[in-house]
Amino acid sequence: MSLYCENCMKLVDAEVCPRCRNRKMRAPLPGDFCQVAEVPYMQAEMLKELFFDNDVLCTERSVLGAGLTAELGVNVGRVRLYVPYDRLEFAKELYDAYFCGAAEAAEQESGADPE
């Protein structure tokens, strides 16, 4: 069973969080925000809209921090997206469908054989 790290807002399959080394792990609660993805800024904007359209509450954190992202530009920025635990599986399905669909569309445009 996955445990929840309150510091990273992430589910992990370990007694200690691999990102922050937190040892105070616990079972996730329905309202706990959990990381669903870490993506470039532009993809995060599209995913947030997809989640909103499907009634999935979503929040974000910049990986680099707002100041560094503003200095370097959003093209190099990455964003972690979080959704409530009770909507996590649905959000993952949306994420997978979006990126699988985008990959298939790119293959069709390039004329690549999908097999």
CYANA upper distance limits for C-alpha pairs under 8 A (distance plus 0.5 A):
  1 MET  CA     13 ASP  CA      7.14
  2 SER  CA     11 LEU  CA      6.23
  2 SER  CA     12 VAL  CA      5.74
  2 SER  CA     13 ASP  CA      5.16
  2 SER  CA     14 ALA  CA      7.76
  2 SER  CA     27 ALA  CA      7.75
  3 LEU  CA     11 LEU  CA      5.94
  3 LEU  CA     12 VAL  CA      5.90
  3 LEU  CA     13 ASP  CA      6.74
  3 LEU  CA     14 ALA  CA      7.52
  3 LEU  CA     15 GLU  CA      7.93
  3 LEU  CA     25 MET  CA      6.34
  3 LEU  CA     26 ARG  CA      5.83
  3 LEU  CA     27 ALA  CA      5.53
  3 LEU  CA     28 PRO  CA      6.87
  4 TYR  CA      9 MET  CA      7.33
  4 TYR  CA     10 LYS  CA      6.31
  4 TYR  CA     11 LEU  CA      5.15
  4 TYR  CA     12 VAL  CA      6.92
  4 TYR  CA     25 MET  CA      6.07
  4 TYR  CA     26 ARG  CA      5.81
  4 TYR  CA     27 ALA  CA      6.24
  4 TYR  CA     28 PRO  CA      5.71
  5 CYS  CA      9 MET  CA      5.91
  5 CYS  CA     10 LYS  CA      5.97
  5 CYS  CA     11 LEU  CA      6.93
  5 CYS  CA     12 VAL  CA      7.96
  5 CYS  CA     17 CYS  CA      6.96
  5 CYS  CA     22 ASN  CA      7.49
  5 CYS  CA     24 LYS  CA      7.84
  5 CYS  CA     25 MET  CA      5.88
  5 CYS  CA     26 ARG  CA      7.60
  6 GLU  CA     10 LYS  CA      7.83
  6 GLU  CA     25 MET  CA      8.06
  7 ASN  CA     20 CYS  CA      7.91
  7 ASN  CA     22 ASN  CA      7.98
  8 CYS  CA     19 ARG  CA      7.91
  8 CYS  CA     20 CYS  CA      7.64
  9 MET  CA     32 ASP  CA      8.11
  9 MET  CA     33 PHE  CA      6.56
  9 MET  CA     34 CYS  CA      5.48
  9 MET  CA     35 GLN  CA      6.58
  9 MET  CA     82 TYR  CA      8.23
 10 LYS  CA     33 PHE  CA      8.44
 10 LYS  CA     34 CYS  CA      5.49
 10 LYS  CA     35 GLN  CA      5.67
 11 LEU  CA     28 PRO  CA      8.31
 11 LEU  CA     34 CYS  CA      7.12
 11 LEU  CA     35 GLN  CA      7.99
 12 VAL  CA     17 CYS  CA      7.07
 12 VAL  CA     18 PRO  CA      8.45
 14 ALA  CA     18 PRO  CA      8.45
 15 GLU  CA     23 ARG  CA      7.05
 15 GLU  CA     25 MET  CA      7.09
 16 VAL  CA     21 ARG  CA      6.11
 16 VAL  CA     22 ASN  CA      6.13
 16 VAL  CA     23 ARG  CA      5.29
 16 VAL  CA     24 LYS  CA      8.13
 16 VAL  CA     25 MET  CA      7.44
 17 CYS  CA     21 ARG  CA      5.26
 17 CYS  CA     22 ASN  CA      5.71
 17 CYS  CA     23 ARG  CA      7.25
 17 CYS  CA     25 MET  CA      8.11
 28 PRO  CA     32 ASP  CA      6.92
 28 PRO  CA     85 TYR  CA      7.53
 29 LEU  CA     85 TYR  CA      7.26
 29 LEU  CA     86 ASP  CA      8.43
 30 PRO  CA     84 PRO  CA      7.09
 30 PRO  CA     85 TYR  CA      5.57
 30 PRO  CA     86 ASP  CA      5.22
 31 GLY  CA     84 PRO  CA      5.60
 31 GLY  CA     85 TYR  CA      6.37
 31 GLY  CA     86 ASP  CA      7.14
 32 ASP  CA     83 VAL  CA      8.47
 32 ASP  CA     84 PRO  CA      5.78
 32 ASP  CA     85 TYR  CA      5.88
 33 PHE  CA     82 TYR  CA      6.04
 33 PHE  CA     83 VAL  CA      5.49
 33 PHE  CA     84 PRO  CA      4.73
 33 PHE  CA     85 TYR  CA      6.30
 34 CYS  CA     82 TYR  CA      5.50
 34 CYS  CA     83 VAL  CA      5.97
 34 CYS  CA     84 PRO  CA      6.51
 34 CYS  CA     85 TYR  CA      6.29
 34 CYS  CA     88 LEU  CA      7.63
 35 GLN  CA     80 ARG  CA      7.15
 35 GLN  CA     81 LEU  CA      6.18
 35 GLN  CA     82 TYR  CA      4.79
 35 GLN  CA     83 VAL  CA      7.11
 36 VAL  CA     80 ARG  CA      8.13
 36 VAL  CA     81 LEU  CA      6.28
 36 VAL  CA     82 TYR  CA      6.00
 36 VAL  CA     83 VAL  CA      7.15
 36 VAL  CA     88 LEU  CA      7.31
 36 VAL  CA     91 ALA  CA      7.61
 36 VAL  CA     92 LYS  CA      6.98
 37 ALA  CA     80 ARG  CA      6.22
 37 ALA  CA     81 LEU  CA      5.86
 37 ALA  CA     82 TYR  CA      7.83
 38 GLU  CA     78 ARG  CA      7.20
 38 GLU  CA     79 VAL  CA      5.99
 38 GLU  CA     80 ARG  CA      4.77
 38 GLU  CA     81 LEU  CA      6.81
 39 VAL  CA     43 GLN  CA      6.65
 39 VAL  CA     44 ALA  CA      6.42
 39 VAL  CA     78 ARG  CA      5.99
 39 VAL  CA     79 VAL  CA      6.02
 39 VAL  CA     80 ARG  CA      7.08
 40 PRO  CA     44 ALA  CA      6.72
 40 PRO  CA     75 ASN  CA      7.91
 40 PRO  CA     76 VAL  CA      7.70
 40 PRO  CA     77 GLY  CA      6.45
 40 PRO  CA     78 ARG  CA      4.77
 40 PRO  CA     79 VAL  CA      6.55
 41 TYR  CA     45 GLU  CA      6.93
 41 TYR  CA     74 VAL  CA      6.60
 41 TYR  CA     75 ASN  CA      7.26
 41 TYR  CA     76 VAL  CA      8.20
 41 TYR  CA     77 GLY  CA      6.05
 41 TYR  CA     78 ARG  CA      5.71
 41 TYR  CA     79 VAL  CA      6.23
 42 MET  CA     46 MET  CA      7.15
 42 MET  CA     74 VAL  CA      8.29
 42 MET  CA     75 ASN  CA      7.99
 43 GLN  CA     47 LEU  CA      6.64
 44 ALA  CA     48 LYS  CA      6.49
 44 ALA  CA     79 VAL  CA      6.95
 44 ALA  CA     80 ARG  CA      8.49
 44 ALA  CA     81 LEU  CA      7.78
 45 GLU  CA     49 GLU  CA      6.89
 46 MET  CA     50 LEU  CA      6.77
 47 LEU  CA     51 PHE  CA      6.56
 47 LEU  CA     95 TYR  CA      7.74
 48 LYS  CA     52 PHE  CA      6.54
 48 LYS  CA     58 CYS  CA      7.10
 49 GLU  CA     53 ASP  CA      6.58
 50 LEU  CA     54 ASN  CA      6.89
 50 LEU  CA     94 LEU  CA      8.17
 51 PHE  CA     55 ASP  CA      6.73
 51 PHE  CA     56 VAL  CA      5.39
 51 PHE  CA     57 LEU  CA      7.40
 51 PHE  CA     58 CYS  CA      7.38
 51 PHE  CA     91 ALA  CA      7.46
 51 PHE  CA     94 LEU  CA      8.12
 52 PHE  CA     56 VAL  CA      6.08
 52 PHE  CA     57 LEU  CA      7.06
 52 PHE  CA     58 CYS  CA      7.96
 56 VAL  CA     83 VAL  CA      7.52
 56 VAL  CA     87 ARG  CA      7.19
 56 VAL  CA     91 ALA  CA      7.59
 57 LEU  CA     83 VAL  CA      6.42
 57 LEU  CA     84 PRO  CA      7.48
 58 CYS  CA     81 LEU  CA      7.24
 58 CYS  CA     82 TYR  CA      6.10
 58 CYS  CA     83 VAL  CA      5.33
 58 CYS  CA     84 PRO  CA      8.12
 59 THR  CA     81 LEU  CA      6.36
 59 THR  CA     82 TYR  CA      5.75
 59 THR  CA     83 VAL  CA      7.13
 60 GLU  CA     79 VAL  CA      6.96
 60 GLU  CA     80 ARG  CA      6.02
 60 GLU  CA     81 LEU  CA      5.05
 60 GLU  CA     82 TYR  CA      6.48
 61 ARG  CA     65 GLY  CA      8.24
 61 ARG  CA     79 VAL  CA      6.18
 61 ARG  CA     80 ARG  CA      5.76
 61 ARG  CA     81 LEU  CA      7.23
 62 SER  CA     66 ALA  CA      6.87
 62 SER  CA     69 THR  CA      8.33
 62 SER  CA     77 GLY  CA      7.75
 62 SER  CA     78 ARG  CA      6.60
 62 SER  CA     79 VAL  CA      5.03
 62 SER  CA     80 ARG  CA      6.79
 63 VAL  CA     77 GLY  CA      7.73
 63 VAL  CA     78 ARG  CA      6.01
 63 VAL  CA     79 VAL  CA      6.00
 63 VAL  CA     80 ARG  CA      7.11
 64 LEU  CA     68 LEU  CA      6.49
 64 LEU  CA     69 THR  CA      6.61
 64 LEU  CA     77 GLY  CA      7.18
 64 LEU  CA     78 ARG  CA      7.53
 65 GLY  CA     69 THR  CA      6.65
 66 ALA  CA     70 ALA  CA      6.52
 67 GLY  CA     71 GLU  CA      6.74
 68 LEU  CA     72 LEU  CA      6.51
 69 THR  CA     73 GLY  CA      5.85
 69 THR  CA     74 VAL  CA      6.35
 69 THR  CA     76 VAL  CA      7.82
 69 THR  CA     77 GLY  CA      6.01
 70 ALA  CA     74 VAL  CA      7.32
 72 LEU  CA     76 VAL  CA      7.31
 72 LEU  CA     77 GLY  CA      8.32
 73 GLY  CA     77 GLY  CA      7.31
 74 VAL  CA     78 ARG  CA      8.46
 83 VAL  CA     87 ARG  CA      7.04
 83 VAL  CA     88 LEU  CA      6.53
 83 VAL  CA     91 ALA  CA      7.88
 84 PRO  CA     88 LEU  CA      6.66
 87 ARG  CA     91 ALA  CA      6.61
 88 LEU  CA     92 LYS  CA      6.63
 89 GLU  CA     93 GLU  CA      6.78
 90 PHE  CA     94 LEU  CA      6.82
 91 ALA  CA     95 TYR  CA      6.60
 92 LYS  CA     96 ASP  CA      6.54
 93 GLU  CA     97 ALA  CA      6.52
 94 LEU  CA     98 TYR  CA      6.51
 95 TYR  CA     99 PHE  CA      6.76
 96 ASP  CA    100 CYS  CA      6.30
 97 ALA  CA    101 GLY  CA      6.24
 98 TYR  CA    102 ALA  CA      6.60
 99 PHE  CA    103 ALA  CA      6.58
100 CYS  CA    104 GLU  CA      6.66
101 GLY  CA    105 ALA  CA      6.63
102 ALA  CA    106 ALA  CA      6.68
103 ALA  CA    107 GLU  CA      6.75
104 GLU  CA    108 GLN  CA      6.76
104 GLU  CA    114 PRO  CA      8.09
105 ALA  CA    109 GLU  CA      6.69
106 ALA  CA    110 SER  CA      6.68
107 GLU  CA    111 GLY  CA      6.61
107 GLU  CA    112 ALA  CA      5.61
107 GLU  CA    113 ASP  CA      7.83
107 GLU  CA    114 PRO  CA      7.38
108 GLN  CA    112 ALA  CA      6.57
108 GLN  CA    113 ASP  CA      8.18
108 GLN  CA    114 PRO  CA      8.23
